[in-house]
Amino acid sequence: MQAKAIIRELLYPLTDMAVVLALIIFLLLEMLAEAAGLLGFWLIIVILPAYFRYLLCLLEARANGRKAPVPGIELFNWVENFWSLFPLVLLCLLIWGTYFFATDVSFAAAIVLGAIILFTYPASMAILATTRSPIESLNPVALFVLLKNCGRDYLLIPLVIVAIFFAIWNLVIVGAPYLLLKASTMYASFLMFTLTGSVLHEKGASISLDLPRAREPSAEQLDANLMRERTRVLNHAYGFVSRSNRLGGLQHIDAWIENEADIGAAYRWFFEQMLKWESTEAAIIFAQTYLSWLLKQRRDIEALKLIARSLLVEERFKPLPEDMGAARAAAERLGNDELYEYLNR
């Protein structure tokens, strides 16, 4: 990785607005928990799974070249995100293990153990982000495959993290403000995950690894997982729309669809579900985006069916101005004179 790319990655958690928003939210939540006394203990139990779940989602997005996810309320589903506490478990093992070795074995042994865990921790997180399996994230074969794919660039991750924590330690020594120390520590944790994802993406080392011990999910499981994720996105978007932020809701859906394997099926599913909302206004606006995609793909029959369906819901429905010519051409190619005349009005 070149120097310019390294600098860009160091600044990434501070320049991407979605990541900055997440950093501020979790920083405020952590400070709230600290100030809440006994109640803060319960807040931490709710916050930690969401925090590490977001970091793992961020790592996965960076590794696959996708936009950083915007933190949503679904992160705070403690039951579904319980597996995402494993990064904290590893950190606790690191602290306890180095302390035990330093006091009962030798200081040199503690340093060796700490170095090994620190070196493998980012790779383990990359595997965990994909498999959601703490056991697989400790699989030596999977770790070796990922480290081999990344090559020497992987060394950049622990070196940068050590350098930043050394800088934070110096801030502690000079008596830096508490808020600066908290923000710096959180920045370092965000950077570890974003930098890991960036190195994977840079080397083309997809974190969808061929893990020898991993079992392939069945087609039914894949369909169920897809429907669950789509429903989560739909509910999140509805939350935006219900709070008079229609643009935010539609953008949330669009961002998800961009990463779907079958974009056409995704558009169709979201459109059908949005028609079930109390107000179909958002669905009709979404239909314009859906129609634009269909026309660009030259899927004329589907495009005209979508127009006809939208007209049943909203009699004044029309394509976006920039798509009007393509829509008329599609109607003309299929010999739909009635629709062609309507689009010419």
VEXVEX-868703 format. One record per residue (C-alpha): chain; x, y, z; residue number from 1. Coordinates in pm, 1 decimal. Layout:
VEXVEX-868703
SITE:A:X:Y:Z:NUM
...
This chain:
VEXVEX-868703
SITE:A:0.0:0.0:0.0:1
SITE:A:144.3:335.1:-106.1:2
SITE:A:199.7:629.2:127.7:3
SITE:A:-90.1:828.6:-18.5:4
SITE:A:-325.8:534.3:31.4:5
SITE:A:-206.9:490.2:391.4:6
SITE:A:-274.8:856.1:470.0:7
SITE:A:-617.9:827.8:308.6:8
SITE:A:-701.0:527.5:526.2:9
SITE:A:-577.3:699.0:841.7:10
SITE:A:-815.8:986.0:769.3:11
SITE:A:-1105.4:767.2:652.0:12
SITE:A:-1280.3:736.8:994.0:13
SITE:A:-1271.1:1116.7:1017.1:14
SITE:A:-1378.5:1198.0:660.2:15
SITE:A:-1658.9:952.2:577.9:16
SITE:A:-1978.2:1106.2:714.7:17
SITE:A:-2144.0:773.7:797.7:18
SITE:A:-1840.6:666.2:1000.3:19
SITE:A:-1810.6:1006.6:1168.4:20
SITE:A:-2178.2:986.6:1264.5:21
SITE:A:-2128.6:638.6:1410.1:22
SITE:A:-1819.5:749.7:1599.7:23
SITE:A:-2003.9:1043.4:1755.3:24
SITE:A:-2308.7:831.8:1843.9:25
SITE:A:-2109.9:559.9:2018.9:26
SITE:A:-1884.9:813.5:2190.6:27
SITE:A:-2189.0:993.3:2331.9:28
SITE:A:-2351.9:665.4:2434.4:29
SITE:A:-2037.0:552.8:2612.8:30
SITE:A:-2008.2:883.8:2799.0:31
SITE:A:-2377.0:861.6:2890.3:32
SITE:A:-2325.0:512.0:3030.6:33
SITE:A:-2030.4:631.8:3238.8:34
SITE:A:-2234.8:916.7:3381.2:35
SITE:A:-2543.8:704.5:3454.0:36
SITE:A:-2406.1:523.7:3757.5:37
SITE:A:-2563.5:182.0:3814.9:38
SITE:A:-2793.8:229.0:3516.5:39
SITE:A:-2482.1:272.3:3304.8:40
SITE:A:-2399.9:-95.2:3357.8:41
SITE:A:-2719.8:-193.9:3177.1:42
SITE:A:-2656.0:63.3:2906.2:43
SITE:A:-2314.3:-90.1:2841.7:44
SITE:A:-2476.7:-433.5:2802.1:45
SITE:A:-2698.9:-284.8:2529.6:46
SITE:A:-2430.3:-69.8:2366.3:47
SITE:A:-2137.4:-313.0:2338.4:48
SITE:A:-2298.4:-568.1:2100.2:49
SITE:A:-2418.2:-281.6:1878.5:50
SITE:A:-2074.1:-119.7:1885.8:51
SITE:A:-1882.6:-428.5:1781.1:52
SITE:A:-2154.2:-529.8:1534.4:53
SITE:A:-2114.6:-196.0:1359.2:54
SITE:A:-1735.1:-229.9:1349.8:55
SITE:A:-1768.2:-574.3:1191.0:56
SITE:A:-2018.8:-443.0:935.0:57
SITE:A:-1778.3:-159.6:861.6:58
SITE:A:-1491.7:-402.3:808.7:59
SITE:A:-1701.2:-613.2:572.8:60
SITE:A:-1815.8:-307.0:375.6:61
SITE:A:-1459.5:-181.7:331.9:62
SITE:A:-1334.6:-525.2:229.3:63
SITE:A:-1599.3:-551.9:-41.2:64
SITE:A:-1563.4:-194.1:-164.7:65
SITE:A:-1906.7:-83.6:-42.0:66
SITE:A:-2011.5:239.3:123.4:67
SITE:A:-1982.4:259.2:499.8:68
SITE:A:-2310.8:157.3:665.4:69
SITE:A:-2514.0:413.1:857.0:70
SITE:A:-2575.9:298.9:1217.0:71
SITE:A:-2937.3:200.6:1272.3:72
SITE:A:-3160.2:83.5:1553.1:73
SITE:A:-3129.2:-278.3:1437.3:74
SITE:A:-2774.0:-283.0:1573.7:75
SITE:A:-2916.5:-277.2:1924.5:76
SITE:A:-3092.9:-611.9:1889.2:77
SITE:A:-2897.1:-776.8:2168.9:78
SITE:A:-3012.0:-1132.2:2096.6:79
SITE:A:-2926.4:-1138.0:1725.0:80
SITE:A:-2596.5:-955.4:1777.5:81
SITE:A:-2471.5:-1159.5:2072.5:82
SITE:A:-2204.4:-1322.8:1855.1:83
SITE:A:-2054.4:-980.3:1790.0:84
SITE:A:-1933.7:-962.4:2151.3:85
SITE:A:-1653.9:-1203.4:2060.8:86
SITE:A:-1408.9:-918.8:1977.8:87
SITE:A:-1450.5:-801.8:2337.5:88
SITE:A:-1388.2:-1155.1:2462.6:89
SITE:A:-1060.9:-1168.1:2269.5:90
SITE:A:-954.9:-830.9:2409.4:91
SITE:A:-1028.4:-950.5:2762.9:92
SITE:A:-824.3:-1265.1:2698.6:93
SITE:A:-540.6:-1049.1:2571.2:94
SITE:A:-540.8:-835.1:2885.6:95
SITE:A:-582.8:-1125.9:3124.8:96
SITE:A:-333.4:-1348.9:2942.8:97
SITE:A:-57.0:-1088.9:2928.3:98
SITE:A:-112.6:-1001.3:3294.5:99
SITE:A:-99.5:-1368.7:3397.3:100
SITE:A:216.7:-1435.1:3196.5:101
SITE:A:381.9:-1116.3:3322.5:102
SITE:A:316.8:-1197.8:3689.0:103
SITE:A:340.1:-1579.9:3695.3:104
SITE:A:565.6:-1671.0:3400.8:105
SITE:A:785.0:-1394.5:3262.9:106
SITE:A:753.6:-1049.1:3117.6:107
SITE:A:910.6:-1170.3:2792.2:108
SITE:A:645.2:-1442.8:2759.9:109
SITE:A:371.9:-1183.0:2816.2:110
SITE:A:512.8:-967.1:2536.4:111
SITE:A:523.9:-1266.4:2298.6:112
SITE:A:163.8:-1363.6:2379.8:113
SITE:A:43.2:-1007.0:2339.1:114
SITE:A:223.6:-971.3:2006.6:115
SITE:A:72.2:-1295.3:1871.8:116
SITE:A:-283.3:-1196.6:1968.3:117
SITE:A:-238.4:-842.6:1837.8:118
SITE:A:-101.6:-975.4:1508.4:119
SITE:A:-385.5:-1223.4:1448.6:120
SITE:A:-669.1:-1013.8:1593.2:121
SITE:A:-752.5:-818.2:1271.6:122
SITE:A:-752.1:-1137.7:1063.5:123
SITE:A:-974.9:-1306.8:1318.0:124
SITE:A:-1218.2:-1013.8:1302.6:125
SITE:A:-1228.1:-1035.1:921.8:126
SITE:A:-1328.6:-1401.2:939.3:127
SITE:A:-1581.9:-1331.5:1215.0:128
SITE:A:-1741.3:-1057.6:1002.7:129
SITE:A:-1806.3:-1313.8:728.4:130
SITE:A:-1893.2:-1632.6:915.9:131
SITE:A:-2041.9:-1484.5:1234.6:132
SITE:A:-1879.7:-1784.1:1399.3:133
SITE:A:-1636.2:-1722.1:1686.6:134
SITE:A:-1504.1:-2074.6:1642.6:135
SITE:A:-1422.5:-2022.4:1275.9:136
SITE:A:-1257.0:-1689.4:1354.7:137
SITE:A:-999.3:-1885.6:1555.1:138
SITE:A:-950.9:-2148.5:1284.7:139
SITE:A:-570.7:-2160.5:1222.3:140
SITE:A:-621.4:-2270.8:861.0:141
SITE:A:-856.6:-1980.7:786.7:142
SITE:A:-620.3:-1735.4:954.7:143
SITE:A:-327.7:-1867.9:751.5:144
SITE:A:-522.0:-1840.0:424.2:145
SITE:A:-621.1:-1481.0:493.6:146
SITE:A:-270.7:-1377.5:604.0:147
SITE:A:-121.8:-1542.5:296.5:148
SITE:A:-366.1:-1361.5:66.8:149
SITE:A:-290.0:-1023.8:222.5:150
SITE:A:87.7:-1068.6:216.6:151
SITE:A:318.4:-804.4:363.4:152
SITE:A:50.2:-534.7:354.1:153
SITE:A:-116.7:-705.0:649.3:154
SITE:A:177.0:-599.9:869.5:155
SITE:A:60.9:-241.5:825.8:156
SITE:A:-247.2:-305.2:1041.8:157
SITE:A:-82.3:-400.5:1374.5:158
SITE:A:200.4:-151.1:1318.8:159
SITE:A:-40.8:139.8:1270.5:160
SITE:A:-254.4:37.3:1568.2:161
SITE:A:49.8:6.2:1795.4:162
SITE:A:173.7:347.9:1680.5:163
SITE:A:-164.1:511.8:1749.8:164
SITE:A:-200.3:357.6:2094.8:165
SITE:A:154.7:467.9:2171.6:166
SITE:A:48.8:821.1:2075.5:167
SITE:A:-259.8:791.1:2298.0:168
SITE:A:-41.3:674.1:2587.1:169
SITE:A:169.2:986.8:2543.7:170
SITE:A:-148.1:1195.0:2556.5:171
SITE:A:-225.1:1031.0:2890.7:172
SITE:A:122.2:1115.0:3019.0:173
SITE:A:95.5:1481.5:2925.8:174
SITE:A:-250.4:1504.1:3086.7:175
SITE:A:-462.6:1552.6:2774.7:176
SITE:A:-836.5:1626.0:2826.3:177
SITE:A:-1050.4:1324.9:2904.4:178
SITE:A:-1277.3:1378.1:2603.6:179
SITE:A:-977.3:1381.3:2369.6:180
SITE:A:-852.0:1053.3:2517.1:181
SITE:A:-1193.2:888.9:2476.6:182
SITE:A:-1231.7:1012.1:2120.1:183
SITE:A:-877.0:904.0:2028.9:184
SITE:A:-930.2:555.1:2168.6:185
SITE:A:-1255.6:514.6:1978.0:186
SITE:A:-1090.2:644.8:1660.1:187
SITE:A:-817.5:381.4:1703.1:188
SITE:A:-1073.6:101.0:1735.6:189
SITE:A:-1263.3:222.6:1427.5:190
SITE:A:-936.0:249.8:1235.3:191
SITE:A:-837.5:-107.6:1316.8:192
SITE:A:-1150.9:-238.4:1147.1:193
SITE:A:-1156.3:2.6:851.9:194
SITE:A:-787.0:-48.4:783.1:195
SITE:A:-827.7:-426.5:796.4:196
SITE:A:-1110.1:-407.4:543.2:197
SITE:A:-910.3:-170.8:322.3:198
SITE:A:-606.1:-401.3:314.2:199
SITE:A:-828.1:-694.3:219.4:200
SITE:A:-988.0:-490.1:-58.0:201
SITE:A:-653.1:-357.9:-180.2:202
SITE:A:-510.5:-708.3:-209.6:203
SITE:A:-827.8:-853.5:-356.5:204
SITE:A:-841.3:-1093.0:-64.0:205
SITE:A:-1214.7:-1138.1:-28.1:206
SITE:A:-1319.3:-1226.8:323.6:207
SITE:A:-1565.9:-1475.9:179.1:208
SITE:A:-1301.2:-1737.7:236.2:209
SITE:A:-1321.1:-2105.1:150.6:210
SITE:A:-1306.4:-2226.7:508.3:211
SITE:A:-1242.6:-2603.1:522.7:212
SITE:A:-1461.7:-2653.1:828.5:213
SITE:A:-1741.6:-2419.3:732.5:214
SITE:A:-2068.6:-2573.2:620.0:215
SITE:A:-2243.4:-2421.3:320.8:216
SITE:A:-2592.0:-2295.7:406.6:217
SITE:A:-2881.9:-2452.0:221.8:218
SITE:A:-3082.1:-2264.0:-41.8:219
SITE:A:-3368.8:-2234.7:207.4:220
SITE:A:-3138.2:-2081.6:467.6:221
SITE:A:-3000.3:-1834.8:213.8:222
SITE:A:-3351.5:-1730.2:109.6:223
SITE:A:-3458.8:-1691.4:471.3:224
SITE:A:-3150.2:-1484.3:551.4:225
SITE:A:-3207.1:-1262.5:248.4:226
SITE:A:-3572.2:-1203.8:338.8:227
SITE:A:-3475.2:-1122.6:696.4:228
SITE:A:-3212.3:-870.7:585.0:229
SITE:A:-3445.6:-713.1:328.7:230
SITE:A:-3717.5:-680.7:591.2:231
SITE:A:-3471.1:-517.5:828.5:232
SITE:A:-3376.2:-263.6:560.8:233
SITE:A:-3743.4:-204.7:473.2:234
SITE:A:-3837.1:-143.2:837.7:235
SITE:A:-3545.3:94.9:878.8:236
SITE:A:-3651.9:284.7:567.2:237
SITE:A:-4010.4:300.7:692.9:238
SITE:A:-3876.8:458.1:1010.1:239
SITE:A:-3719.1:732.0:802.2:240
SITE:A:-4032.9:786.7:594.5:241
SITE:A:-4264.5:791.3:897.2:242
SITE:A:-4049.6:1069.5:1043.3:243
SITE:A:-4095.2:1280.6:727.6:244
SITE:A:-3753.7:1183.5:589.8:245
SITE:A:-3867.2:1016.5:270.5:246
SITE:A:-3540.0:1086.9:90.5:247
SITE:A:-3339.4:919.2:366.9:248
SITE:A:-3562.3:612.0:356.0:249
SITE:A:-3536.3:575.5:-21.0:250
SITE:A:-3159.5:625.9:-13.3:251
SITE:A:-3132.0:355.6:252.9:252
SITE:A:-3313.8:108.7:27.4:253
SITE:A:-3114.5:213.7:-280.8:254
SITE:A:-2785.6:159.4:-96.4:255
SITE:A:-2892.8:-194.3:-6.2:256
SITE:A:-3013.6:-280.6:-357.8:257
SITE:A:-2677.5:-178.0:-508.0:258
SITE:A:-2516.1:-469.4:-324.6:259
SITE:A:-2777.8:-734.0:-408.4:260
SITE:A:-2684.7:-1021.9:-636.8:261
SITE:A:-3018.5:-996.7:-822.6:262
SITE:A:-3093.9:-625.0:-842.9:263
SITE:A:-3412.7:-674.7:-1044.8:264
SITE:A:-3559.8:-911.7:-788.6:265
SITE:A:-3465.2:-672.9:-510.2:266
SITE:A:-3634.4:-377.1:-678.0:267
SITE:A:-3945.7:-585.6:-738.7:268
SITE:A:-3962.0:-707.9:-377.6:269
SITE:A:-3915.1:-365.7:-219.8:270
SITE:A:-4170.5:-206.9:-453.9:271
SITE:A:-4434.5:-468.7:-368.2:272
SITE:A:-4370.1:-429.8:4.0:273
SITE:A:-4377.1:-48.8:-6.9:274
SITE:A:-4718.7:-59.6:-174.5:275
SITE:A:-4847.6:-213.3:150.3:276
SITE:A:-4756.6:96.1:353.4:277
SITE:A:-5032.6:329.0:470.3:278
SITE:A:-4920.5:587.3:216.2:279
SITE:A:-4806.5:472.5:-128.7:280
SITE:A:-4636.4:801.8:-208.0:281
SITE:A:-4288.0:670.1:-128.2:282
SITE:A:-4356.5:355.7:-334.1:283
SITE:A:-4451.8:562.7:-638.9:284
SITE:A:-4134.4:770.7:-615.1:285
SITE:A:-3935.9:449.0:-570.5:286
SITE:A:-4108.8:313.6:-882.5:287
SITE:A:-3949.4:591.2:-1085.9:288
SITE:A:-3601.6:476.6:-977.7:289
SITE:A:-3697.2:113.5:-1040.0:290
SITE:A:-3828.5:205.9:-1385.0:291
SITE:A:-3510.0:394.8:-1467.2:292
SITE:A:-3307.2:81.9:-1393.9:293
SITE:A:-3537.3:-138.1:-1603.7:294
SITE:A:-3514.2:96.4:-1901.6:295
SITE:A:-3135.3:108.2:-1881.7:296
SITE:A:-3134.0:-271.5:-1882.3:297
SITE:A:-3366.1:-273.3:-2188.7:298
SITE:A:-3619.4:-483.0:-1997.7:299
SITE:A:-3911.3:-335.0:-2189.2:300
SITE:A:-4186.6:-574.1:-2083.2:301
SITE:A:-4109.5:-535.7:-1714.0:302
SITE:A:-4081.6:-158.5:-1754.9:303
SITE:A:-4425.7:-127.0:-1913.9:304
SITE:A:-4579.1:-358.3:-1654.4:305
SITE:A:-4432.1:-138.0:-1381.8:306
SITE:A:-4576.5:175.2:-1543.6:307
SITE:A:-4917.6:10.9:-1569.6:308
SITE:A:-4903.3:-103.6:-1206.9:309
SITE:A:-4798.7:240.6:-1089.2:310
SITE:A:-5080.2:404.9:-1285.1:311
SITE:A:-5329.1:187.7:-1098.6:312
SITE:A:-5195.0:332.8:-773.8:313
SITE:A:-5134.3:688.0:-893.8:314
SITE:A:-5312.1:791.1:-1212.9:315
SITE:A:-5068.2:1077.4:-1274.6:316
SITE:A:-4759.1:857.6:-1254.2:317
SITE:A:-4491.3:925.5:-1513.4:318
SITE:A:-4124.6:830.5:-1553.5:319
SITE:A:-3850.8:1070.7:-1455.3:320
SITE:A:-3797.4:1341.9:-1719.4:321
SITE:A:-3465.0:1192.1:-1825.3:322
SITE:A:-3631.4:850.7:-1873.9:323
SITE:A:-3930.7:973.1:-2072.6:324
SITE:A:-3770.0:916.5:-2411.2:325
SITE:A:-3661.3:561.9:-2322.5:326
SITE:A:-4010.2:483.4:-2187.3:327
SITE:A:-4177.7:607.0:-2507.3:328
SITE:A:-3932.2:403.9:-2714.3:329
SITE:A:-4010.6:90.5:-2511.2:330
SITE:A:-4385.1:143.7:-2557.3:331
SITE:A:-4333.7:191.9:-2929.3:332
SITE:A:-4119.3:-121.3:-2962.1:333
SITE:A:-4387.0:-331.3:-2791.4:334
SITE:A:-4669.7:-172.9:-2986.5:335
SITE:A:-4844.6:-29.7:-2681.0:336
SITE:A:-5008.1:267.5:-2855.0:337
SITE:A:-5223.4:368.4:-2559.0:338
SITE:A:-4928.6:398.3:-2323.7:339
SITE:A:-4720.0:565.3:-2595.9:340
SITE:A:-4987.3:833.8:-2638.1:341
SITE:A:-5010.6:881.5:-2259.5:342
SITE:A:-4634.5:934.0:-2233.1:343
SITE:A:-4648.3:1189.7:-2512.6:344
SITE:A:-4900.0:1411.6:-2332.8:345
